[in-house]
Structures are given as C-alpha cells and as structure tokens.
C-alpha cells in the first residue's frame, strides 16, 4: 500500500473513531504510518484528505444498496424505495460513526467551497441515480425535471431518515413505514385529483 492509500485508510479509521470534526493531521499520520508532509503532497490539506475519505466511505455502501435493489427490481417504485431505505437504515445502524461523521462533514458547507462543491456534485449525481432507480429506467433516460423532482424527493427522504435514526433510533421509521406513509398520502391525493 502506497502512502496515498495508507493516508486514505488512516483517515477513514480516524473518522470512525473520532469523527470528522475531531480528527487531526497527527491522528491520521499515526493511524496511517506516514508523515505530515505526505498529507500535503497527496491531498493538499488535512481537510481535503478527510473529504476524500468521507466520499470514499459512501462508495463502500453502494454494493449493499445495489444488492437490495436487485431483489426488488420487479416491485413498484414504492417497494424499491422501501428496500433502498431499509439498506440505508441498516448501514446507519451498523456504521453509526460514519453516518455521524458525514453530518459533521455536511456542516462544513458554510465554511468550505470545496465541500459545498463536492456535495453539490454528489447530490446532482444522486438525484439522477435515485430517479432512475424509482422510475426503473437507465440513468441516461432520466430527464432533468424527473431528476430534480423525483430524485430530490429521494434525497430528502434519505437525509431525513438518517438524521432521525441518529437522533432517536427507537422512534425512527423503517423503509416500510415510509412506503406506507407515501401510499397513505398518494392514494387519497390521486383519488381527489381524479374527481376534479
């Protein structure tokens, strides 16, 4: 493993142990077996390294999500959403330190144009991916309006659900609960629209 990979692995370990906001460059160096200069050489700054580690950690969840969605490929959009949210919840349950650290990272948007830009790119990609999953089409078939509306709904649900699970896991809803709520709201709304 080269210094770059060691730094990334060390930063990910520190994020899990100390959180984003409390990890120092010295912590990363100790965890990675590298030196302070290597952080600047490979990433430019400690914060850029932590940003890369957070984003890389999110990628680690992708396989779990893809497996869950594969099992519900023929289900309704709401069933696919419920399956997706249940995997997100399980990842929050088993990876609570990473979920908490990601909130610390997101809070940097007021102080870091880099974080805001990275998050905006991640959200833009996520909206399209989410809309494709729910509408059961390829990503390149998702039009801008669907990405903006359907994809944004998905992101809002994920972000809100993660926060609820971090704050009070006992009262937080499951993916199935969210699906039931969507059905409860959508069915009367559709019926009402049909009578107009």
TITI-463028 format. One record per residue (C-alpha): residue number from 0; x negated, y, z. Coordinates in steps of 0.05 Angstrom, whole numbers. Example, Ala and Ser with C-alpha at 12.3 -4.5 7.8 and 13.67 -1.06 7.14 Angstrom:
    k       u       v       w
    0    -246     -90     156
    1    -273     -21     143
# end
This chain:
    k       u       v       w
    0       0       0       0
    1     -28      68     -20
    2     -26     130      23
    3      36     157     -12
    4      76      93       1
    5      48      89      72
    6      69     161      86
    7     139     148      59
    8     146      84     101
    9     119     120     162
   10     166     179     152
   11     225     131     146
   12     205      97     210
   13     198     163     246
   14     265     187     221
   15     298     125     251
   16     261     133     317
   17     261     208     327
   18     309     237     276
   19     295     286     220
   20     291     348     264
   21     244     320     317
   22     193     285     272
   23     125     319     269
   24      70     312     218
   25      27     279     272
   26      83     228     285
   27      83     210     211
   28       7     205     209
   29       7     159     269
   30      62     115     240
   31      30     111     171
   32     -43     104     190
   33     -61     162     144
   34     -86     232     158
   35     -54     301     159
   36     -86     323      93
   37     -53     265      57
   38      16     294      71
   39      -1     358      35
   40     -37     322     -21
   41      20     273     -37
   42      82     313     -17
   43      62     386      -8
   44      91     391      63
   45     119     351     120
   46     189     373     103
   47     183     352      31
   48     159     283      55
   49     218     278     103
   50     265     299      47
   51     237     244       3
   52     243     193      59
   53     317     211      72
   54     334     206      -2
   55     296     140      -9
   56     333     113      52
   57     400     128      19
   58     379      87     -41
   59     369      28       6
   60     445      26      18
   61     462      23     -56
   62     455     -53     -61
   63     504     -65      -5
   64     554     -18     -37
   65     547     -50    -106
   66     558    -120     -77
   67     622     -97     -42
   68     649     -64    -104
   69     634    -125    -146
   70     681    -165    -101
   71     737    -114    -113
   72     725    -100    -187
   73     796    -122    -206
   74     831     -86    -149
   75     867     -20    -150
   76     827      45    -144
   77     850      50     -71
   78     827     -22     -57
   79     759      -5     -87
   80     756      58     -46
   81     772      19      18
   82     718     -32       3
   83     668      23     -11
   84     685      60      54
   85     681      -4      95
   86     610     -16      69
   87     592      57      86
   88     620      46     156
   89     581     -18     165
   90     518      18     143
   91     532      74     194
   92     545      21     247
   93     481     -17     233
   94     440      44     214
   95     466      98     261
   96     397     132     269
   97     393     142     193
   98     464     168     189
   99     450     217     246
  100     384     239     215
  101     419     251     149
  102     465     301     184
  103     403     336     212
  104     376     338     141
  105     440     366     111
  106     439     421     164
  107     375     447     132
  108     414     474      72
  109     418     542     105
  110     342     546     112
  111     315     507      52
  112     330     520     -21
  113     295     453     -34
  114     343     414      10
  115     403     451     -18
  116     380     437     -89
  117     366     363     -75
  118     434     355     -41
  119     469     391     -98
  120     436     343    -148
  121     455     283    -105
  122     527     308     -99
  123     533     321    -174
  124     509     250    -189
  125     552     222    -132
  126     615     256    -158
  127     607     223    -226
  128     589     155    -197
  129     648     159    -149
  130     697     178    -203
  131     671     122    -248
  132     680      71    -191
  133     750      93    -174
  134     773     100    -246
  135     737      36    -266
  136     701      67    -326
  137     628      77    -345
  138     595     140    -317
  139     586     170    -386
  140     662     164    -395
  141     677     208    -335
  142     697     278    -358
  143     677     340    -318
  144     746     350    -289
  145     751     279    -263
  146     681     284    -234
  147     699     349    -200
  148     766     326    -172
  149     765     250    -163
  150     690     249    -147
  151     696     306     -97
  152     753     270     -62
  153     707     210     -54
  154     650     251     -26
  155     697     287      22
  156     723     221      48
  157     653     192      56
  158     625     253      92
  159     685     259     137
  160     686     185     154
  161     612     183     170
  162     620     243     217
  163     679     212     251
  164     641     146     262
  165     582     184     291
  166     625     226     337
  167     674     173     363
  168     669     104     332
  169     726      78     375
  170     776     126     344
  171     747     130     273
  172     788      98     217
  173     766      39     174
  174     765      39      99
  175     831       2     101
  176     861      56     146
  177     841     110      97
  178     871      69      40
  179     936      61      79
  180     937     136      92
  181     926     152      18
  182     982     105      -1
  183    1028     136      51
  184    1015     205      23
  185    1012     188     -51
  186    1075     146     -57
  187    1123     199     -29
  188    1087     253     -69
  189    1094     213    -133
  190    1168     199    -119
  191    1180     272    -104
  192    1145     293    -169
  193    1188     244    -208
  194    1252     277    -183
  195    1232     347    -207
# end
